Amino acid sequence: MKNLRTNILICGGGIVGLTIAMELVNSGYRDITIIEKEETVGQHASGRNSGVLHAGIYYSPDSLKAKFCLQGNLLMKQYCREKGIRVFESGKVIVAQNAEEAATLKELYDRAVKNGARVDLIDENRLREIEPNTKSHGMALYSHDTAVVDPMEILHSLIDTITASKGVTISWSTSFAGLAGSNVARTSKGTIAFEKFINTAGAYCDKVAHAFGVGHEYKLIPFKGIYRKLRKEKAEMVRGNIYPVPNIRNPFLGIHFTKKVNGDVYIGPTAIPALGRENYGIVSGMDFEAFDILAREAALFFTNRKFRDVALAEPRKYVFKYFFDDAKRLVNQLEPSDVVSSNKVGIRPQLVDWKRKELVMDFLVIEDGASIHVLNAISPAFTSSMHFAKYIVQKYVSKQHQFE
Ligand SMILES: Cc1cc2nc3c(=O)[nH]c(=O)nc-3n(C[C@H](O)[C@H](O)[C@H](O)COP(=O)(O)OP(=O)(O)OC[C@H]3O[C@@H](n4cnc5c(N)ncnc54)[C@H](O)[C@@H]3O)c2cc1C
């Protein structure tokens, strides 16, 4: 590949880039190129998440997350039905440990209702019918529309769908490396001239944006999510999804139990401040940027109490005992021997508004001339992606402004 020209250039072939490509094709656009730095799909967040199709519970009603999550859930389920992809209609319970959490449950219920989600506050008898091995303080929240998918099945299907359309070319092992002029991208395989550029680079979205002079007011902090599993013979202990009451002022939902489409039950993920954007192991994925990231984390530690709480509580969950204690709070029966390690680990690339030293809670889109930057596509961006893609295409590419 050398000195190509394309109509729309998408940087990053995760769920956000792929669903935008599909939406563009469905809206009549052609000559779309996706550049993806990896050889295959799903190497980062989109292939490493919990696979939960969230149902619009947690998000502040005026947020993009609230606008896109439930609709995204419904669109993705419909896509899965059309393509014969497995969806486990599990539902989900959120359980409280004490009176304070029970009060937050009520707040979550009110938010969920405002967001149009189908939820019930249920008593302990109903909770036991749904999830016999869990407990809650007084009441629990039940979400009807939460479901579970295998994210890799969806990613592969999207690739088949968009490549079959003949409107999209995917260039694997091709990294965006900067601009070679106005509307010309420099990549590891040559230059590509474009009419429109869409940045969906996940953990590198800020770096790509900076090449366009956009988003310098934000810095990125990676959070590592490690998972463990229930031993196979013990998977029957959990029927669907069991979640704790989160601190709704933080973007993390807490260690939870999720039954996958194949019946395995995963426990996690943690939210441990990491030292690299792809720091999946203890040291693997760390590079020269580790010192910078550490400095950012230190600055946030001293200025932001919510971050400090996370930074103090989460790293100890590398130790089995602390991880186990967190999980055990959610269920009646769980022995240390029921839990085994897993090689599943993901990184949440979290944007921080550096002037305010606050974690950005919502998705963020910045348009600058011919470029559109999708920033902070954190959870539930997998769930939301198909509706989020409509928003990007209608508002920023077709300029229909339907979503205002
Ligand atoms: C542990 C964990 C659990 C989660 N659980 C859920 C869940 O249950 N439900 C849910 O809805 N969401 C969940 N999420 C969030 C969800 O996975 C992400 O919001 C979503 O996958 C983000 O998609 P993306 O396309 O923006 O990013 P990615 O999947 O990271 O894709 C970005 C792509 O850009 C490529 N790229 C980066 N830089 C360049 C470059 N310079 N040139 C070319 N290509 C580049 C990368 O290789 C990558 O493939 C979870 C996330 C994590 C980490």
The ligand as an SDF file (V2000), in Angstrom:
LIG
                    3D

 53 58  0  0  0  0  0  0  0  0999 V2000
  -12.4090   -5.0290   31.1980 C   0  0  0  0  0  0  0  0  0  0  0  0
  -13.4730   -4.3570   30.3740 C   0  0  0  0  0  0  0  0  0  0  0  0
  -14.8140   -4.7390   30.5180 C   0  0  0  0  0  0  0  0  0  0  0  0
  -15.7960   -4.0990   29.7650 C   0  0  0  0  0  0  0  0  0  0  0  0
  -17.0830   -4.5780   29.8290 N   0  0  0  0  0  0  0  0  0  0  0  0
  -18.0160   -4.0360   28.9910 C   0  0  0  0  0  0  0  0  0  0  0  0
  -19.3170   -4.5980   28.9290 C   0  0  0  0  0  0  0  0  0  0  0  0
  -19.6200   -5.6070   29.5750 O   0  0  0  0  0  0  0  0  0  0  0  0
  -20.2360   -4.0060   28.1190 N   0  0  0  0  0  0  0  0  0  0  0  0
  -19.9300   -2.8950   27.3650 C   0  0  0  0  0  0  0  0  0  0  0  0
  -20.8120   -2.3770   26.6820 O   0  0  0  0  0  0  0  0  0  0  0  0
  -18.6800   -2.3820   27.3710 N   0  0  0  0  0  0  0  0  0  0  0  0
  -17.7240   -2.9440   28.1520 C   0  0  0  0  0  0  0  0  0  0  0  0
  -16.4490   -2.4530   28.1470 N   0  0  0  0  0  0  0  0  0  0  0  0
  -16.1520   -1.2960   27.3020 C   0  0  0  0  0  0  0  0  0  0  0  0
  -15.9800   -1.6840   25.8430 C   0  0  0  0  0  0  0  0  0  0  0  0
  -15.2110   -2.8550   25.6930 O   0  0  0  0  0  0  0  0  0  0  0  0
  -15.3130   -0.5220   25.1240 C   0  0  0  0  0  0  0  0  0  0  0  0
  -16.0400    0.6450   25.4390 O   0  0  0  0  0  0  0  0  0  0  0  0
  -15.2970   -0.6970   23.6140 C   0  0  0  0  0  0  0  0  0  0  0  0
  -14.7990   -1.9610   23.2780 O   0  0  0  0  0  0  0  0  0  0  0  0
  -14.4530    0.3930   22.9730 C   0  0  0  0  0  0  0  0  0  0  0  0
  -14.3440    0.1230   21.6080 O   0  0  0  0  0  0  0  0  0  0  0  0
  -13.3090    0.8900   20.6990 P   0  0  0  0  0  0  0  0  0  0  0  0
  -13.5850    0.4630   19.3070 O   0  0  0  0  0  0  0  0  0  0  0  0
  -13.3860    2.3430   21.0170 O   0  0  0  0  0  0  0  0  0  0  0  0
  -11.8760    0.4540   21.2230 O   0  0  0  0  0  0  0  0  0  0  0  0
  -10.9230   -0.7800   20.8440 P   0  0  0  0  0  0  0  0  0  0  0  0
  -11.6260   -2.0570   20.8930 O   0  0  0  0  0  0  0  0  0  0  0  0
   -9.7230   -0.6130   21.7260 O   0  0  0  0  0  0  0  0  0  0  0  0
  -10.5290   -0.4930   19.3520 O   0  0  0  0  0  0  0  0  0  0  0  0
   -9.6400    0.5120   18.9860 C   0  0  0  0  0  0  0  0  0  0  0  0
   -8.7600   -0.0550   17.9110 C   0  0  0  0  0  0  0  0  0  0  0  0
   -7.8980    0.9880   17.4350 O   0  0  0  0  0  0  0  0  0  0  0  0
   -6.6500    0.4040   17.0880 C   0  0  0  0  0  0  0  0  0  0  0  0
   -5.6460    1.4600   17.0760 N   0  0  0  0  0  0  0  0  0  0  0  0
   -5.1560    2.1610   18.1240 C   0  0  0  0  0  0  0  0  0  0  0  0
   -4.2380    3.0400   17.7180 N   0  0  0  0  0  0  0  0  0  0  0  0
   -4.1500    2.9160   16.3820 C   0  0  0  0  0  0  0  0  0  0  0  0
   -3.3490    3.5570   15.3860 C   0  0  0  0  0  0  0  0  0  0  0  0
   -2.4530    4.5190   15.6930 N   0  0  0  0  0  0  0  0  0  0  0  0
   -3.4800    3.1690   14.0920 N   0  0  0  0  0  0  0  0  0  0  0  0
   -4.3890    2.1870   13.7490 C   0  0  0  0  0  0  0  0  0  0  0  0
   -5.1480    1.5460   14.6500 N   0  0  0  0  0  0  0  0  0  0  0  0
   -5.0470    1.9080   15.9570 C   0  0  0  0  0  0  0  0  0  0  0  0
   -6.4340   -0.6230   18.1880 C   0  0  0  0  0  0  0  0  0  0  0  0
   -5.5130   -1.6130   17.8020 O   0  0  0  0  0  0  0  0  0  0  0  0
   -7.8390   -1.1600   18.4240 C   0  0  0  0  0  0  0  0  0  0  0  0
   -8.0800   -2.3400   17.6990 O   0  0  0  0  0  0  0  0  0  0  0  0
  -15.4560   -3.0560   28.8920 C   0  0  0  0  0  0  0  0  0  0  0  0
  -14.1040   -2.6950   28.7300 C   0  0  0  0  0  0  0  0  0  0  0  0
  -13.1290   -3.3530   29.4490 C   0  0  0  0  0  0  0  0  0  0  0  0
  -11.6960   -2.9990   29.2190 C   0  0  0  0  0  0  0  0  0  0  0  0
  1  2  1  0
  2  3  1  0
  2 52  2  0
  3  4  2  0
  4  5  1  0
  4 50  1  0
  5  6  2  0
  6  7  1  0
  6 13  1  0
  7  8  2  0
  7  9  1  0
  9 10  1  0
 10 11  2  0
 10 12  1  0
 12 13  2  0
 13 14  1  0
 14 15  1  0
 14 50  1  0
 15 16  1  0
 16 17  1  0
 16 18  1  0
 18 19  1  0
 18 20  1  0
 20 21  1  0
 20 22  1  0
 22 23  1  0
 23 24  1  0
 24 25  2  0
 24 26  1  0
 24 27  1  0
 27 28  1  0
 28 29  2  0
 28 30  1  0
 28 31  1  0
 31 32  1  0
 32 33  1  0
 33 34  1  0
 33 48  1  0
 34 35  1  0
 35 36  1  0
 35 46  1  0
 36 37  1  0
 36 45  1  0
 37 38  2  0
 38 39  1  0
 39 40  1  0
 39 45  2  0
 40 41  1  0
 40 42  2  0
 42 43  1  0
 43 44  2  0
 44 45  1  0
 46 47  1  0
 46 48  1  0
 48 49  1  0
 50 51  2  0
 51 52  1  0
 52 53  1  0
M  END
$$$$
